């Protein structure tokens, strides 16, 4: 069980008020759960203290940590919402109730599954911290899944792979995603998990020794050329990720080049490219294996330089080079922007230096639209945390509590939000991420429903195109609107996203 000192030690320069608030929440949760046990027989506080500790280690601010400590009190103890609000305030209550709502529906059968997923996104569309707490809660539950009755293990593990892993990936939370994947893998695919483990054991029984030897060679070379302020680490590829690659490669382990990986964290973008040159001078790079995700990030905001090399000892290594900020964003994604600040826990998140390339994670788009700016701002505002990923706010708007059925929710979510993505740009450089195959109509509705409803024409890379033209990665798209323009039934044949299709259908039904 993590102590209050363990949790506070993870927070950078907490104020006395912060310490007092977190300690109060810790003691309150301990008292509320004092008679409760986990399946393992350990005190229930083992779980809540772990959630609080993990949130603190991620750099979350004090009230989110408090909510993590208290997240099961309303559901599992006599504590009421009024008690939480009286002792910890409205904001902590809002977060605790948000997580509680996500726990209120159990996953038995497709309908319940769909309903749970819908509720997860609707709650999250109001405050991103609700989802972050829920993901950390799920991570600790997966770490202790071995103590859960066998009949529940596979259901919980499969739900983790099908729901929480894609969400963590979409939020750019790479560290948490990988942990969830590898924890769930043996329960959902036991035979495949064993096969992957056997392959790794036969191929790299001494992987850490190999990586440590190569790391020392690299560290020495970087220091010789004057690059001193850097950090290195290494890893063996995660088993679940390796499983999917092996399936694609017909289980040929020799065709996979990122089994062993090394990471270099430096101070600046310039040092990233300098390090890349030093590595290529030291070790021979493999053809077509250099990827620049700094100049052009992945759709979830991931940035890094990747290269695959053959060392002098004959080992193939994938090397990732990034700055400290890129590393934090890669590990914690959207959570890395909700930074702890000593002055006040409700400050706006600090914008990333790469914010212009991350698809509207923390700011509304600048739009060329017929809708008023007030109306547009209102469409993405939330009561506690306005700076949430736009794709989540879209789900919250589309699948609210009362208006929309859930029968197509999982299918729509998979096609719209968990599919392969492309980056396209507005004329002033704002980024919109869309599923592969999306058209100008999808782009228009991604900007705002009023823009979509009044689309008259489109330009891609300054050239007029048909509205059904598929967009490509890096396209610059400009939508021309007219008040007299309105959706056409034929738009339904080439609209890719469910958001666009639903809006088009609604407009057509209204007109009829």
N, C-alpha and C positions, 0 to 999 in steps of 0.2 A: 504494500500500500504506500502511495506517495504521501509524504507529510506536507504540511503547509509550507515548511521551509523549502522542500524540494520544488514546489510550484513557484514560490516567490523567487527562487534562485534563477529561474528561466526568464524572468522579466528584467529588461534593461532599465536600471535606475527608477524603480517604482517610488512614487511619493508615499508619504505616511498614510494619506487618505486611501490610496490604492491598496496598500498592504492591509489596512483595517477592513476595507470592503471585502477583499478576497478571503481574509481570515474569517470574517463574519459568515460568509457564504459556506466556507469549508466546515465550520463548526455547526452551522444550521443543518447542512446536509448530513453530517455525521450523526446528529441527534435524531433527525427524521428517519434515517435508515438504520438506527442502532439495533433493531430487532430483525433485520433482513439479512439473508445469506444468498450468495451466488450458488449456482449448481456445483461449483467446486468445493463448497463448504466455507469459502472465505467470506469475510464481512462484505456486505454490498458496497460499502464505501471504497473498496478496492477498485470498483468500476468507475464510480463518479470521480474519485481523486485522479485516476488515470486519464479520464477525459479532460479534466481541468489542467493536468500537467501537460498533455499533448497540445492543448490550445495555447498554453503559455509558451511552450517551446516553438510554436509556429509564429510567435510574435503578436498574438491577438491581444486586444486591449482588455482592461480589467472587467468591464461589464460582460463581455463575451465569456471570459473565464468563469465569472460568477454563474452565468447561465449554464455553462457546462457542468459545473459542480451541482447545480440545482435541477438539472434537466429531467430527472425522474421523480421529483418530489410530489408534484401535483398528481401524477398518474399512480404512483405506488404507495403513497403515504397519506395520512390525514391532512397534510398541509393543503391549504386552499389558495386560489389565485389571489384572494384578498390578503392572505398572509404574506405572499411573495411581494406584492405591490407595497404593502405597508413597510416591510423590512428592507426592500432593495430597490423600489421604484418601478415606474411604468416601463422603462426600457428593458430591464432585466425580465420583468413579467412577460412582456411581448415576446422575447426570445424563448423563454421557457415554454410558454403556451404554444409557440410555433413548433417547437420540437415535439411537444406532447401530442399535438394534432397528427404529426407524421407517424407517431407510434400507436395511434388509436385504431388503425385498420390493419388486420393481419392478412398475410398473403396466402390465401387458400383459393385456388382456382383463378381463371383468367379475369373475371369481372372484378374480383377483389384486388388482383394484381394491378389492373388498369387504374382502379380507383385510388390505390395507394400511390402510384406513380404520379397521377394527376395532382393529388393533394400535396405531394412533395414539391412539385413545381409551383403550384399556386401559392403555397406558404412561402416558398423561397422568393417568389417574385415580389414579395413585400420587404424582405430583408435577407441579403445574401448570407448573413451570419447564421441564420437558421439552418441552412444547408451545410455550412462548414461544421457546426456543432454536430449535426446528424451524421456526417461522414466520419468524424472522429469517434463518435459513439459507436458506429458500425465497425470501425477499425479495431477498437478494443474488444468488442463482442466477437470478432473473428479471431483475435489472438487467443481467446479463451473458449473457442468453439468445441474443443475436445471434451469439455466437461458437460456439454449440452446433450440431452437424450438423442440417441442415434437417429430416431425418426424425424427430428427437426434439423439435423445437421445439413443434409443435402439441400433442403428447401432454403435455409438461410444462406448457404454458400452460393446456390444458383441465383438467388435474388441479388446477392452481392455482385456476381459477374454480370448479370443482365441489366441491373439498374445503377448501382452505386459506382462501379468501375467506369462505365461510359460517362457518367456525370462528372466524376473526378477528372477524367481525361479531357472532357470538354471545358472544364474550368482551369486546365493547365496544371493541375495538382499532381505532378508526375510521381513524386515520392509516395504519396498516399495511394495513388492508383496502383503502382507496382506492388506495394505491400498487400493491398486487398486482393489483387490477382493471385499472388503466390500463396496466400492463406486459403483462398477458396478453391484453388485448382485441385488439390488432392481429394477433396470431398465430392466435387462435381464430376471429375474425370479421373478416378483412382488408378485405372490401368494405364492410361496415357501418362499420368504423373509419374508412375513408377518407371515407365519406359524412358521418359526424359531423364529422370534421375540416374538411371543406369548408364545412359549414353554419356552424360556429363562425368560420371565417376570414371568410366573407362578412358575418356578423352583427356580429362583434366583432373586427375587425382590430386595433383599438387598445384592447382591453379594459383593459389595465393602466393606460393613461393615464386612461381614464374613472374607474376605481376609485380611483386616486390622487387625482384632483381631488375626488371626492365624499368621500373620507376626510378630506382637509384641511378641508372645510366642516364635517364632523361633529366633528372634533377641536376646532376653534375654538369651536363651539357648546357642547360639553361643558365646555370650560375656562371659558367665559364665565359659566356657571351654577355654577361652583365644584367641578365634578367633575374633579379633576386626576390622581389616581393611577389610570390605566387604560392598557391597551395595545390597539392595533387592528391588524388584518391583513385581507387580502382574498384572494379566489380566484375563478377561473372554474370552473364546474362540471366535475367529472371526466367524461371522455368515455364511459366505460362506463356510469356512472350516467345520463348524458344519453341514451345510446342506448336504455336501457330506458324512460325517460320518453317519448322520441320515439315509440317503438313504441306505447305506451299512448295517446298523443295523435295517432296517425295521422300522425306526422312533421310536426306543426304547431308550429314553433318559437315562434310567438307565444303559445301557450297554456302555456308553461313560464316560471315566474316566479322561479326560483332559479338562473338562468344566472350571474348576478353576485351574489356574496355578500360581506358584510363581517362581521367578528367583533370584538366588544368584550369584553375581559377586565377585570373590576373586582374590588374587594377583598371585597365582601360581597353577600349575597342582596338586602339592602336597596338597594344600589347598582344591582343588576340591574334592579329594578322602577323605580327612579328614572331610570335611563338610558332605559328603554322610554318613559316619559312625555316625556322630553326629545326623543327621536327622533320621536315622534308629533306633537309640537308643531312640530318643524322640517320634517318631511316627511309627506305624507299617506299613512296606512296603507291597504292594500287590504282590502276587506271580507272577513271570515272567513279572514284569513291570519295571525292572531295565535295562537301556540301556546305554552302554558305547560307545558314539560317539567320545570320545577323543582318545581312543586306535584305533578305526576304524571309521574314519569320513564318513559322507554321500558323495555320488559322487559329490555334488556341493561344498564340502569343509566344510560343517557344522560340528562343534565340540561342544560337551556338554555332561554332564552326565544327564540322565533322571531317575527319580524314581517317582512312584505313591504311595502315603501313605494315610492312614486313620488317621485323627487327633483325639485327645481326645474329641473333640466336635462332632465327627461323620461326619466330612466333608472329602470328597475325593479330594486330591490335587495332581496335577502333579508338580513336582519341577525340575527345570533345574539349573544345577550348571556349571559355566564356568569361565574362566579368562577374564580380560578386553579385551584382544586382540581377544579371541574367540567371545566375545560379539560383538565387532565392526565388525568382519568378518561376523557374523550371521546377523547383521542388514544391513550392506552395501555391503557385498560380495566383488565382484571384485573391486568396487569403493574404498574399504578400503585400497587397495594396491597403489592407486594413491595418495600418501600422499603429503600434502603441505610441501615444504621445502623452507626456507628463502633464501638459497644461490642462487638457480636458479630454475625457474619453469619448466625446461625441464629435471631435473635429472631423472635417472631411478627410477621406483617405488621401495620402500623398500621391500625386500623379507620377506615373512611371516616365522615365526619360524616353521610353519607347511607346508611350501611350498613343501616339498618332498611328502606329502600325498595329495596335491591338484592336480588334473589331468592337469598338464602342464599349469596352468593359466599364469605363467609368465616366462617360460623358455622352450626352445626347448628340446625334448627328447635326451638323449644319445642313440645312435642307433648302433646295430650290423647290418651293412647293406653293400650292394655292392655299393650304391650311395656314391659319395664323400661328405665330410662334407660341402664343399662350396655349393654344389647343395642343400643339405638339409637345410642349413641355409637360402639360398635364397628363399626357398619355404615358409618360415614362416615370412619373413621380411616385414616390412611396412614402409612407408615414415616418419611417425611421431611417432608411438608408437608400438615398436616391441613386447612389452610384453602383448599380448592379449590372451584370452582363445583359445586353439588350435581348439576347435570345431567350433568357429566362423571363424577362418582362413580357416578351411576346407570348410565351406559353401562358403566363398568368392572365394576360388579357384574353387570349383565345379560349382557354379552358377554365373559365371562372366557375365559382361554386354552383351557380344556378342555371346558366344558359346553355351550356354545351354538354352533350352526352359524352361518355367515355369509351364508347365501343371502338372508335378508331384511334384512340389516343396513343397507344403504344406504336401502332403502325406509322402514324403521322410523326411522332417524336423520332422514331428511327430514321425516317426518310428526311426530315427537316433538320434535325439537330445532332444526330449521331452518325450521319453518313459522311462520305468524303467531302471535303469542303474546297471552295475556291475563294480567293481574295479578289474583289473588284473595288474600284475606287470611284468616288464622286469627283466632279471636275475640280474641287478645291482640295482634294487629297484625303478626305475621310474614307475610312475602310468599311466595306460591308462584306461579311462572309456569308456565303450561300452554298447550298448543296450543288454538287456537280450536275450539270444539265440545266441549271436555272437560266431563266430568260430575263429580258428587260422588265417584263411584268412582275416577276418575282422581286427584282431589285426595287421597283417602284413601291410595292407593298411593304417591303422591308424598311423603306424609309418612313412611310406613313400611309395609313389607309386612304387618306384624302388624296395623296399623290397618286396612288394606284387607281382610285376611282375616276380620276380626271386625266389619266394618261392619254396623250394624243399622238405622241411619237417618241422615238429614242435615237440617240447617237451613241455609237460605241467607237472610242478612239477618234472622235470628231467626225465620223462618217454616219450618215443616216442608215439605219438598218430596220428590217422587219421586226415587229414585236416578238415574234417567235424565234428569233435568232438566239442560239445558245451562247452564253457568256463564257469567256475563258479567263484563266488565272491572269491577273494583272490588267484586265480591261478597265478603261476609264469610261464610265457610263453617265450620260446626261439625259434626263427625262424632260420632255416638253409636255406641259399641262395646259388644258383649256377648260374653262368652266362648263362649256357645253358638252365636253367629252364624257363618255360613260362606258362602263364595262360591256364587252360583247360576249355572247355565248361561246364564240370560238376561242376566247381566251382560256377557257377551261381545258382545251385540248393541249395547250402547251405551258400552262402554269405548273411549275414543279413543286412548289411548297404548299403545304396544306393551309398556311396562313393566307396566301393569295387566293387559293381555290375557295376557301370559306367566305372570304370577303366578296369575291366575284359572285358566288351563288346568292349571297345575302342581298347584294345590289340588284341582281336580276329578279329575285323574288319580290323585292320592294317595288321595282318598276312595274312588274306584272300586276 
